[in-house]
């Protein structure tokens, strides 16, 4: 494993343990050249999942894009990074379990909104406003009214 600090190719494993969800192995390594320590994760390589965008173009699924969108929606909200990463993990695992090679971006967006609605309603409305491209205040108010109606039932 190449050292991220000095680019040396030789490092040794100091400690290995499973991650909390059991889907990866966390390894602490030490560079044999500079002596600095770093962490790597080993996990099963999954099939490439293609996302079909609204304009019909296709691109490889990128979990970091999904996480960044969720982070923006949850900005200044009482939602931990661990909770956000858990949402991304669940969605990614669910998509891989579908055994489909291509997934509509709208389907992924709906999955995110479903989970954000349960986690934090403000983050949900923020995400929905970008995802559904709210054009005016009335659209915003209508979404909040739907949220309130569902909460009462």
C-alpha positions as CSV (number, residue, x, y, z in Angstrom):
1,X,0.0,0.0,0.0
2,X,1.4,3.4,-1.0
3,X,2.1,5.9,1.8
4,X,-0.1,9.0,1.4
5,X,2.6,11.1,2.9
6,X,5.9,10.1,1.2
7,X,4.5,7.9,-1.7
8,X,6.7,4.9,-0.6
9,X,5.2,1.6,-1.7
10,X,6.2,-0.4,1.4
11,X,4.0,-0.3,4.6
12,X,3.2,-2.9,7.2
13,X,-0.1,-3.6,8.8
14,X,-0.1,-2.8,12.6
15,X,-3.8,-3.6,13.4
16,X,-6.8,-5.1,11.5
17,X,-10.4,-5.1,12.6
18,X,-13.9,-5.2,11.1
19,X,-15.9,-2.0,10.8
20,X,-19.1,-1.7,12.8
21,X,-21.3,-2.9,10.0
22,X,-19.0,-5.8,9.2
23,X,-18.8,-5.0,5.5
24,X,-15.2,-3.8,5.5
25,X,-11.9,-4.3,7.3
26,X,-10.1,-1.3,8.8
27,X,-6.3,-1.6,8.7
28,X,-3.8,0.6,10.5
29,X,-0.6,0.8,8.6
30,X,2.9,2.2,9.2
31,X,5.1,3.4,6.3
32,X,8.5,1.6,6.4
33,X,10.2,4.7,5.0
34,X,8.9,7.7,6.9
35,X,7.3,5.8,9.9
36,X,4.0,7.7,9.7
37,X,0.7,5.8,10.3
38,X,-2.4,5.8,8.2
39,X,-5.7,3.9,7.9
40,X,-7.0,1.9,4.9
41,X,-10.3,0.1,4.4
42,X,-10.7,-3.1,2.5
43,X,-14.1,-4.1,1.2
44,X,-15.6,-6.3,-1.5
45,X,-15.6,-4.7,-4.9
46,X,-19.1,-4.4,-6.2
47,X,-20.4,-4.2,-9.7
48,X,-20.4,-0.8,-11.3
49,X,-23.8,0.8,-11.0
50,X,-24.8,3.3,-13.7
51,X,-27.1,6.2,-12.8
52,X,-29.5,7.5,-15.6
53,X,-29.8,11.2,-15.2
54,X,-32.9,13.3,-15.9
55,X,-31.4,14.3,-19.3
56,X,-30.9,10.7,-20.3
57,X,-27.1,10.7,-19.8
58,X,-25.4,8.0,-17.8
59,X,-22.7,8.1,-15.2
60,X,-21.2,5.8,-12.7
61,X,-22.8,5.9,-9.2
62,X,-20.7,8.0,-6.9
63,X,-21.4,7.7,-3.2
64,X,-19.5,10.9,-2.5
65,X,-21.9,12.9,-4.6
66,X,-24.8,11.4,-2.7
67,X,-23.1,12.1,0.7
68,X,-22.3,15.7,-0.3
69,X,-26.0,16.3,-1.2
70,X,-27.1,15.0,2.1
71,X,-24.4,17.0,4.0
72,X,-25.6,20.2,2.3
73,X,-29.2,19.4,3.2
74,X,-28.2,18.7,6.9
75,X,-26.0,21.7,7.2
76,X,-26.4,23.4,10.7
77,X,-28.9,20.6,11.7
78,X,-28.5,18.2,14.6
79,X,-27.5,15.3,12.3
80,X,-24.2,13.6,12.8
81,X,-21.9,12.6,10.0
82,X,-22.3,9.0,11.1
83,X,-26.1,9.3,10.5
84,X,-25.6,10.7,7.1
85,X,-23.1,8.0,6.1
86,X,-25.5,5.4,7.4
87,X,-28.1,6.7,5.0
88,X,-25.6,6.5,2.1
89,X,-24.6,3.0,3.1
90,X,-28.2,1.8,3.3
91,X,-29.0,3.3,-0.1
92,X,-25.9,2.0,-1.7
93,X,-26.5,-1.5,-0.3
94,X,-30.1,-1.5,-1.4
95,X,-29.2,-0.4,-4.9
96,X,-26.6,-3.2,-5.2
97,X,-29.0,-5.7,-3.9
98,X,-31.5,-4.8,-6.6
99,X,-29.1,-6.4,-9.1
100,X,-29.8,-3.8,-11.7
101,X,-27.0,-2.3,-13.6
102,X,-28.8,1.0,-14.3
103,X,-30.9,3.0,-11.9
104,X,-32.8,6.3,-12.5
105,X,-31.5,9.3,-10.5
106,X,-35.1,10.0,-9.6
107,X,-35.4,6.7,-7.8
108,X,-32.2,7.5,-5.8
109,X,-33.5,11.0,-5.0
110,X,-36.8,9.5,-3.6
111,X,-34.8,7.1,-1.4
112,X,-32.8,10.0,0.0
113,X,-35.9,12.0,0.7
114,X,-37.6,9.0,2.4
115,X,-34.8,8.7,4.8
116,X,-34.3,12.4,5.4
117,X,-38.0,12.8,6.2
118,X,-37.5,10.2,9.0
119,X,-34.3,11.8,10.2
120,X,-34.8,15.5,10.0
121,X,-37.7,17.4,8.4
122,X,-35.8,20.6,7.8
123,X,-33.1,18.6,5.9
124,X,-35.8,16.8,4.0
125,X,-37.4,20.1,2.8
126,X,-34.0,21.5,1.9
127,X,-33.2,18.4,-0.2
128,X,-36.6,18.3,-1.7
129,X,-36.4,22.0,-2.7
130,X,-33.3,21.3,-4.8
131,X,-34.3,17.8,-6.0
132,X,-37.8,18.8,-7.1
133,X,-36.6,22.2,-8.3
134,X,-39.1,24.3,-6.3
135,X,-39.7,27.4,-8.5
136,X,-41.6,29.6,-6.0
137,X,-42.7,30.0,-2.4
138,X,-46.0,28.3,-3.1
139,X,-44.3,25.0,-4.0
140,X,-42.3,25.2,-0.8
141,X,-45.4,25.9,1.3
142,X,-47.3,23.0,-0.4
143,X,-44.5,20.6,0.5
144,X,-44.4,21.7,4.1
145,X,-48.2,21.4,4.3
146,X,-48.0,17.8,3.0
147,X,-45.4,17.1,5.7
148,X,-47.6,18.6,8.4
149,X,-50.7,16.6,7.2
150,X,-48.7,13.4,7.2
151,X,-47.4,14.1,10.6
152,X,-51.0,14.6,12.0
153,X,-52.1,11.2,10.6
